[in-house]
Amino acid sequence: MNLTALNAISPIDGRYRGKVAQLANYFSEEALIKYRVLVEIEYFIALCEIPLPQLSDFDSSLFNTLRNIYKNFSAEDAQQIKDIEKITNHDVKAVEYFIKKKFDALNLEKYKEFIHFGLTSQDINNTAIPLSIKEAMNDVFVPHYQDLLKKLETLVKEWEKVSMLARTHGQPASPTRLGKEINVFVVRLKEQFNLLNDIPSAAKFGGATGNFNAHKVAYKNIDWKKFGSKFVEEKLGLHHSFPTTQIEHYDHLAALFDGLKRINNIIIDLDRDFWTYVSMDYFKQKIKAGEVGSSAMPHKVNPIDFENSEGNLGIANAIFEHLSAKLPISRLQRDLTDSTVLRNVGVPFGHTIIAFTSTLKGLNKLLLNEEKFKQDLENNWAVVAEAIQTILRREAYPDAYEVLKGLTRTNEKINQNSIANFIDSLHVSNEIKEELKAITPANYTGI
């Protein structure tokens, strides 16, 4: 049975495949194999550049030929490696054998034993996977994040002067402005994104148990620690973790996943706020011809994009949380659990990208209902009580808070007239009364 959108088990590979297809370049099995080939080839070239005695006759033109092995890597190449794996029952060893066959074709047989020289499989996995995550972040996550952020920044400007009734504990509270409330999310997202940029993309590279044992015993006079750091940092653009056990300790990767989870939580918060604003009739939604909001109720236009985003972010965060909690823990010098869970690293990224796309779609469908904002403010004149009692305090008016409490805690409707009548009853100057009467729910919005 061929995999299709209809028979895929995961919605990432089924219903939502079109939204996340780009991630296959970084997190699919084929992509993982390609990144492993890349690391093996670059490692071999780095050995040539030491140079080791047997490898001194290599030149840059031959290096380019070798790099084409991963630059021109195809699905057929990946399948060849999977076929070899059926025999070896070891995925990284299959990559080594594949490259050795390529060396045979290039008449480089006598150099084959320097492929994967002195390494363990985790030297390849713990460089290939961080590299794939780093490039997926730069090529896929960041552009989607920036698209969403730019939309929010546009709405901040567009709605910066829209006064609105704030709600704390669900109850009417001191008025605010719609643009400012969206800007809260903008600043939160930016601050968490800045923290992400401070997290190194770390990789382990040090032989079987992290000490360059095999390298050192073969070539005692080479500074293998310096070589490893130069290879990881200059060739691959990663941070060299040292010392390590047989595997990367994953502390930095855990920090990345926790940071992504915090960004997702901010967007969940935003999704729920906009969902609520739609339910309060603060926004209408653009209607697309032919779309159905409910199978039973023809009038409905549901805020499904914000709901879709919230659901996908929840799944993403559950997996990010498991990865960040599990990966830094390994029995003694290594166990296999990190390899097992890292095969799922693309899943939370997939759900995150789906969510970002859905939130952006939801924001693009919003139509501001200014009349509803004005109506809510007009119906809640009691919120200017805070302003009045604060000015009275400034004027040393006795028991200012209690006086306003007495006014606003009655069951009578508070409106502009009742507020004006109350102000007229105060023992303050006419100048202060005029100052108080100038305050309205629409203009009492702070800075």
GICOR-V464528 format. One record per backbone hydrogen bond with DSSP energy under -1.0 kcal/mol. CO is the residue of the C=O (numbers start at 1). NH is the residue of the N-H. E is the energy in kcal/mol with one decimal. If there is no record, write none. Layout:
BEGIN
CO|NH|E ; CO|NH|E
END
This chain:
BEGIN
4|8|-1.3 ; 11|16|-3.2 ; 14|17|-1.5 ; 16|19|-1.5 ; 17|21|-1.1 ; 20|23|-1.8 ; 21|24|-1.6 ; 22|25|-1.5 ; 23|26|-2.0 ; 23|27|-2.4 ; 24|28|-1.1 ; 28|32|-2.4 ; 29|33|-2.3 ; 30|34|-2.4 ; 31|35|-2.6 ; 32|36|-2.0 ; 33|37|-2.3 ; 34|38|-2.5 ; 35|39|-2.2 ; 36|40|-2.5 ; 37|41|-2.6 ; 38|42|-2.7 ; 39|43|-2.4 ; 40|44|-2.2 ; 41|45|-2.3 ; 42|46|-2.2 ; 43|47|-2.1 ; 44|48|-1.9 ; 45|49|-1.5 ; 47|50|-1.4 ; 47|52|-1.2 ; 52|55|-1.9 ; 53|56|-1.1 ; 55|58|-1.4 ; 59|63|-1.9 ; 60|64|-2.1 ; 61|65|-1.6 ; 62|66|-2.3 ; 63|67|-2.7 ; 64|68|-1.5 ; 66|69|-1.6 ; 67|71|-2.5 ; 68|72|-2.2 ; 70|73|-1.1 ; 74|78|-2.1 ; 75|79|-2.1 ; 76|80|-2.1 ; 77|81|-2.0 ; 78|82|-2.2 ; 79|83|-2.4 ; 80|84|-2.1 ; 81|85|-2.3 ; 82|86|-1.2 ; 84|87|-1.3 ; 84|88|-2.4 ; 85|89|-3.0 ; 90|94|-1.7 ; 91|95|-1.1 ; 92|96|-2.0 ; 93|97|-2.3 ; 94|98|-2.0 ; 95|99|-2.3 ; 96|100|-2.1 ; 97|101|-1.7 ; 98|102|-1.6 ; 99|103|-2.2 ; 100|104|-2.0 ; 101|105|-1.9 ; 102|106|-1.2 ; 103|108|-3.1 ; 104|107|-1.5 ; 108|111|-2.0 ; 109|112|-1.6 ; 111|114|-1.9 ; 112|115|-2.0 ; 114|117|-1.1 ; 116|119|-1.5 ; 120|123|-1.5 ; 121|125|-2.7 ; 122|126|-2.7 ; 124|127|-1.1 ; 124|128|-3.0 ; 125|129|-2.5 ; 127|131|-1.8 ; 128|132|-2.2 ; 129|133|-2.5 ; 130|134|-2.6 ; 131|135|-2.3 ; 132|136|-2.2 ; 133|137|-2.6 ; 134|138|-2.2 ; 135|139|-2.8 ; 136|140|-2.3 ; 136|141|-2.0 ; 137|142|-3.1 ; 140|144|-1.8 ; 141|145|-2.8 ; 142|146|-2.9 ; 143|147|-2.1 ; 144|148|-2.0 ; 145|149|-2.6 ; 146|150|-2.8 ; 147|151|-1.8 ; 148|152|-2.1 ; 149|153|-2.6 ; 150|154|-2.1 ; 151|155|-2.0 ; 152|156|-2.2 ; 153|157|-1.6 ; 154|158|-2.6 ; 155|159|-2.5 ; 157|160|-1.1 ; 159|162|-1.3 ; 159|179|-2.0 ; 162|178|-2.8 ; 164|176|-2.9 ; 166|173|-2.6 ; 168|171|-1.9 ; 171|168|-2.0 ; 176|164|-2.7 ; 177|181|-2.0 ; 178|182|-1.9 ; 179|183|-2.1 ; 180|184|-1.4 ; 182|186|-1.7 ; 183|187|-2.7 ; 184|188|-2.1 ; 185|189|-2.6 ; 186|190|-2.3 ; 187|191|-2.4 ; 188|192|-2.0 ; 189|193|-2.4 ; 190|194|-2.4 ; 191|195|-1.4 ; 192|196|-1.7 ; 193|197|-1.6 ; 195|198|-1.1 ; 196|199|-1.8 ; 200|202|-1.2 ; 201|239|-2.9 ; 203|241|-2.8 ; 206|212|-3.6 ; 207|210|-1.1 ; 212|216|-2.7 ; 213|217|-2.2 ; 214|218|-1.5 ; 215|219|-2.6 ; 219|222|-1.1 ; 222|224|-1.5 ; 223|227|-2.2 ; 224|228|-3.0 ; 225|229|-2.3 ; 226|230|-2.4 ; 227|231|-2.7 ; 228|232|-2.6 ; 229|233|-2.7 ; 230|234|-2.5 ; 231|235|-1.0 ; 231|236|-1.4 ; 232|238|-2.5 ; 239|203|-2.8 ; 250|254|-2.6 ; 251|255|-1.9 ; 252|256|-2.1 ; 253|257|-2.4 ; 254|258|-2.4 ; 255|259|-2.3 ; 256|260|-2.6 ; 257|261|-2.1 ; 258|262|-1.9 ; 259|263|-2.1 ; 260|264|-2.5 ; 261|265|-2.3 ; 262|266|-2.0 ; 263|267|-1.8 ; 264|268|-2.4 ; 265|269|-2.3 ; 266|270|-2.2 ; 267|271|-3.1 ; 268|272|-2.4 ; 269|273|-1.9 ; 270|274|-2.6 ; 271|275|-2.4 ; 272|276|-2.1 ; 273|277|-2.6 ; 274|278|-2.4 ; 275|279|-1.9 ; 276|280|-1.7 ; 277|282|-2.4 ; 278|281|-1.4 ; 282|369|-2.6 ; 284|367|-2.8 ; 288|291|-2.2 ; 297|300|-1.6 ; 302|304|-1.9 ; 303|307|-1.4 ; 304|308|-3.2 ; 305|309|-2.2 ; 306|310|-2.2 ; 307|311|-2.4 ; 308|312|-2.3 ; 309|313|-2.6 ; 310|314|-1.8 ; 311|315|-1.7 ; 312|316|-2.6 ; 313|317|-2.7 ; 314|318|-1.9 ; 315|319|-1.8 ; 316|320|-2.9 ; 317|321|-2.8 ; 318|322|-1.7 ; 319|323|-2.8 ; 320|324|-2.7 ; 321|325|-1.8 ; 322|326|-2.8 ; 323|327|-2.4 ; 326|329|-2.0 ; 331|334|-1.6 ; 333|246|-1.7 ; 336|340|-1.7 ; 337|341|-2.3 ; 338|342|-2.3 ; 341|344|-1.9 ; 342|345|-1.7 ; 344|347|-1.6 ; 346|350|-2.4 ; 347|351|-2.3 ; 348|352|-2.1 ; 349|353|-2.5 ; 350|354|-2.2 ; 351|355|-2.1 ; 352|356|-2.7 ; 353|357|-2.3 ; 354|358|-2.0 ; 355|359|-2.9 ; 356|360|-2.3 ; 357|361|-2.1 ; 358|362|-2.6 ; 359|363|-2.5 ; 360|364|-2.1 ; 363|366|-1.1 ; 365|286|-3.0 ; 367|284|-2.8 ; 369|373|-1.3 ; 370|374|-2.3 ; 371|375|-2.4 ; 372|376|-2.4 ; 373|377|-1.8 ; 374|378|-2.5 ; 375|379|-1.9 ; 377|380|-1.4 ; 380|383|-1.6 ; 381|384|-1.8 ; 382|385|-1.8 ; 384|388|-2.3 ; 385|389|-2.8 ; 386|390|-1.8 ; 387|391|-2.0 ; 388|392|-2.4 ; 389|393|-2.0 ; 390|394|-2.0 ; 391|395|-1.7 ; 392|397|-3.0 ; 393|396|-2.0 ; 399|403|-2.2 ; 400|404|-2.0 ; 401|405|-2.4 ; 402|406|-2.2 ; 403|407|-1.2 ; 404|408|-2.5 ; 405|409|-1.9 ; 415|419|-2.2 ; 416|420|-2.2 ; 417|421|-2.8 ; 418|422|-2.0 ; 419|423|-2.4 ; 420|424|-2.2 ; 421|425|-1.1 ; 423|426|-1.3 ; 426|428|-1.6 ; 429|433|-2.1 ; 430|434|-2.4 ; 431|435|-1.9 ; 432|436|-2.5 ; 433|437|-2.5 ; 434|438|-1.2 ; 436|439|-1.4 ; 440|444|-1.6 ; 443|445|-1.8
END
